[in-house]
Amino acid sequence: MPLKSRIDSALTSAIATAQGGAAPPKLASALGYAVTPGGARIRPTICLSVAMACGDDRPALSDAAATAIELIHCASLVHDDMPCFDNADIRRGKPTVHRAYGEPLALLTGDTLIVAAFEVLARAAVHDPERAIALIRILGQSTGMPGGICAGQGWESEAEIDLSAYHRAKTGALFTAATRMGAAAAGEEPDAWTELGARIGEAFQVADDLRDALYDEAALGKPAQQDAINGRPNAVAQLGVKGAIRRLEDILSGAIASIPSCPGEAALCEMVRKTAERLTPVVPAHQTA
């Protein structure tokens, strides 16, 4: 089964489970709205790619890991878009959840998706309890404190921001979770895969900073210039456009070099190269000067 179909099938099943029984209809609808249609699904794709490179001998666990990461990511988008943070009106080309359903249901949608992510892993534990516990631990570390996405959001409330720590937590945490959980689901040591995830996460953040600075809302499918408007630290402000592009290229080269030896190493290198092509923004000529 192609990776996209595998990911979509697992996500559909997870959302259907969360919407089942006597669930409140509006909240159940908001869950589906927040997750579909999805973006590039890059985090679950990385997770499954690593699992497959390592043998993927427990595909149900790999699917659960990929699903859980994407549910956490979607939850973070719902919360990030709310008025208390970015106050965004558009996400993935449609109204944000709080615009479509109201703030109370948006808050509950994000919370429910977080809980659903851990439920997915718990249900998959029957296939290998020890590996499932490792997956739950990694996802918890990447979601909460001190270095997960909650910490990343928390940095925005500080008077002085450690840009490296901010990027590692806000964006890098779930990419690191993707590589580590992919390895753990396949029974490999996750620590060896930390650097790859960290480098992809850093590259994604720099690319996102570039797109935010260079593109408009129509191109992004969400509000543009948010870093400048909200006074957030970013690579373009720190390095300039040309410097940020050079930094992105260096990070992506390092990501490929960091891939551990594994049966599917060649295929994984190709996946990272394709990810690099997808991440690298097309920069208008007049903005590279």
C-alpha positions in Angstrom: 0.0 0.0 0.0 1.4 3.5 -0.9 2.4 5.5 2.2 -0.2 8.2 1.6 -3.0 5.6 1.5 -1.6 3.8 4.5 -1.5 7.1 6.5 -4.9 8.2 5.4 -6.5 4.9 6.2 -5.0 4.9 9.7 -6.0 8.5 10.4 -9.6 7.9 9.2 -9.9 4.9 11.5 -8.6 6.9 14.5 -11.0 9.8 13.9 -13.9 7.4 13.4 -13.1 5.9 16.8 -12.9 9.3 18.4 -16.3 10.3 16.9 -18.0 7.0 17.8 -20.7 6.3 20.4 -22.6 9.2 21.9 -20.1 11.8 21.0 -21.4 15.4 20.8 -22.1 16.0 17.1 -20.5 19.4 16.7 -17.3 18.3 18.5 -17.2 15.1 16.4 -17.6 17.2 13.2 -14.8 19.5 14.3 -12.4 16.6 14.8 -12.8 15.5 11.2 -12.6 19.2 10.0 -9.3 19.7 11.9 -7.6 16.6 10.4 -9.0 16.5 6.8 -8.1 17.3 4.2 -4.5 17.2 5.5 -1.4 18.9 4.3 1.7 17.1 3.1 1.5 14.6 6.1 5.3 15.0 6.2 5.7 13.8 9.8 3.8 10.5 9.5 5.6 10.0 6.1 9.0 10.3 7.8 7.9 8.0 10.6 6.8 5.3 8.3 9.8 5.7 6.0 12.1 5.2 8.9 10.1 2.2 10.1 10.2 0.6 6.7 14.0 1.3 6.4 14.4 -0.6 9.7 12.3 -3.6 8.6 8.8 -2.6 9.6 8.1 -5.9 11.3 5.2 -4.5 13.4 3.3 -2.5 10.8 0.3 -2.0 13.1 2.6 -0.3 15.6 4.2 1.8 12.8 0.8 2.9 11.6 -0.2 3.9 15.2 3.0 5.9 15.7 2.5 7.8 12.4 -1.1 8.4 13.3 -0.4 9.6 16.8 2.3 12.1 15.5 -0.1 13.6 12.9 -2.9 13.9 15.5 -0.6 15.8 17.8 0.5 18.0 14.9 -3.1 18.8 14.0 -4.0 19.5 17.6 -1.1 22.0 17.8 -2.4 23.8 14.6 -5.8 24.1 16.1 -4.5 25.6 19.3 -1.8 27.8 17.5 -4.5 29.4 15.4 -6.7 30.5 18.3 -7.0 34.2 19.3 -4.8 33.7 22.4 -1.9 32.8 20.1 -1.8 33.6 16.3 -5.5 34.6 15.9 -5.4 33.1 12.4 -8.5 33.0 10.1 -7.2 30.6 7.5 -5.5 27.2 7.7 -4.9 24.9 4.7 -7.0 27.2 2.6 -10.1 27.1 4.7 -11.4 28.8 7.9 -9.5 27.8 11.0 -11.4 25.6 13.5 -12.2 28.4 15.9 -13.6 30.4 13.0 -15.7 27.5 11.8 -16.9 26.1 15.1 -16.1 28.8 17.8 -13.4 29.1 20.4 -14.8 26.6 23.0 -15.1 23.8 20.4 -11.7 24.6 19.0 -10.1 24.3 22.4 -11.9 21.0 23.0 -10.9 19.8 19.5 -7.2 20.3 20.1 -7.5 18.6 23.5 -9.4 15.7 22.1 -6.9 15.1 19.3 -4.1 15.0 21.9 -5.9 12.4 23.9 -6.7 10.4 20.8 -3.1 10.3 19.8 -2.2 8.5 23.0 -5.2 6.3 22.8 -4.1 5.1 19.3 -0.7 4.0 20.8 -2.4 2.3 23.8 -4.7 0.3 21.5 -1.7 -0.8 19.4 0.1 -2.0 22.5 -1.3 -5.5 22.0 1.1 -6.0 19.1 4.2 -5.4 21.3 3.7 -3.8 24.7 7.4 -2.9 25.3 7.7 -1.1 22.0 4.3 0.7 22.6 5.5 2.0 26.0 8.6 3.4 24.2 6.4 5.1 21.7 4.2 6.6 24.3 7.2 7.9 26.2 8.7 9.5 23.1 5.5 11.2 22.1 5.0 12.5 25.6 8.4 14.0 25.6 7.9 15.6 22.2 4.5 17.0 23.2 5.0 18.4 26.7 7.8 19.9 28.7 10.7 20.7 28.9 11.4 20.3 25.2 8.2 19.5 23.5 5.8 21.6 21.4 4.2 23.0 24.6 7.6 24.4 25.6 8.0 25.8 22.1 4.7 27.7 22.4 5.7 28.8 25.8 8.9 30.4 24.5 6.8 33.0 22.7 5.7 34.4 26.1 9.3 35.0 27.3 11.0 38.4 27.2 14.2 36.9 25.9 14.0 33.9 23.6 16.7 31.2 22.9 16.1 30.8 19.2 17.7 27.4 19.0 15.7 26.0 21.9 12.5 27.7 20.5 12.9 26.0 17.1 13.9 22.6 18.6 10.7 22.6 20.7 8.1 24.3 18.5 9.0 22.6 15.2 11.8 20.2 15.7 10.2 18.1 18.5 7.6 16.3 16.3 10.2 15.7 13.5 12.5 14.1 16.1 9.5 12.1 17.4 8.8 11.0 13.8 12.3 9.5 13.3 12.6 8.1 16.8 9.1 6.6 16.8 9.6 5.1 13.4 12.7 3.3 14.6 11.2 2.3 17.9 8.1 0.8 16.2 10.4 -1.4 14.2 12.4 -2.5 17.3 15.5 -0.4 16.7 17.2 1.9 19.1 15.6 5.3 18.7 18.5 7.4 20.0 20.5 6.7 16.8 17.7 8.4 14.8 17.5 11.6 16.9 19.9 13.7 14.8 18.1 13.0 11.5 14.8 14.2 13.0 16.4 17.2 14.6 18.0 18.2 11.3 14.8 17.8 9.3 12.9 19.7 11.9 15.4 22.6 11.8 15.3 22.6 8.0 11.5 22.7 8.1 11.5 25.7 10.5 14.0 27.7 8.4 12.0 26.9 5.2 8.8 28.0 7.0 10.4 31.2 8.1 11.4 31.9 4.5 7.9 31.1 3.1 6.3 33.3 5.8 8.6 36.2 4.8 8.4 35.7 1.0 5.0 34.4 0.1 1.5 35.8 0.4 -1.6 34.2 2.0 -2.8 32.8 -1.3 0.4 30.9 -1.8 0.6 29.7 1.8 -3.0 28.8 2.4 -2.7 30.6 5.8 -1.8 34.2 6.9 1.6 35.5 5.7 4.1 37.7 7.5 3.1 36.3 10.9 6.6 36.3 12.2 7.0 40.0 11.6 3.5 40.9 12.8 3.8 38.9 16.0 7.5 39.8 16.6 8.5 36.2 16.6 12.2 35.1 16.3 12.9 33.7 12.9 15.8 32.8 10.6 15.1 35.5 8.0 15.3 38.2 10.6 18.5 36.8 12.0 20.3 35.7 8.8 18.6 37.5 6.0 17.1 35.7 3.0 20.4 34.6 1.4 21.8 33.5 4.8 18.6 31.6 5.6 18.8 29.8 2.2 22.4 28.8 2.8 21.5 27.6 6.3 18.7 25.5 4.9 21.0 23.9 2.3 23.6 23.1 5.0 21.0 21.5 7.3 19.6 19.3 4.6 23.0 18.1 3.6 23.7 17.2 7.2 20.4 15.4 7.4 21.3 13.0 4.6 24.7 12.4 6.1 23.2 11.6 9.6 21.1 8.6 8.4 22.2 5.5 10.3 23.1 2.4 8.5 20.0 0.3 7.9 18.5 -2.1 5.3 16.5 0.7 3.6 19.2 3.4 3.8 19.1 4.1 0.1 15.4 4.6 -0.1 15.4 6.7 3.1 18.1 9.0 1.5 15.9 9.5 -1.5 12.9 10.3 0.8 15.0 13.0 2.5 16.1 14.4 -0.8 12.5 14.7 -2.0 11.6 16.3 1.3 14.4 18.8 0.7 13.0 19.6 -2.7 9.5 20.1 -1.2 10.9 22.3 1.6 13.1 24.6 -0.5 11.0 27.7 -1.4 11.2 29.4 -4.7 12.6 32.8 -3.9 11.8 35.8 -6.1 15.0 37.1 -7.7 14.6 40.6 -6.2 14.5 39.2 -2.7 17.8 37.3 -2.8 19.9 40.4 -3.1 
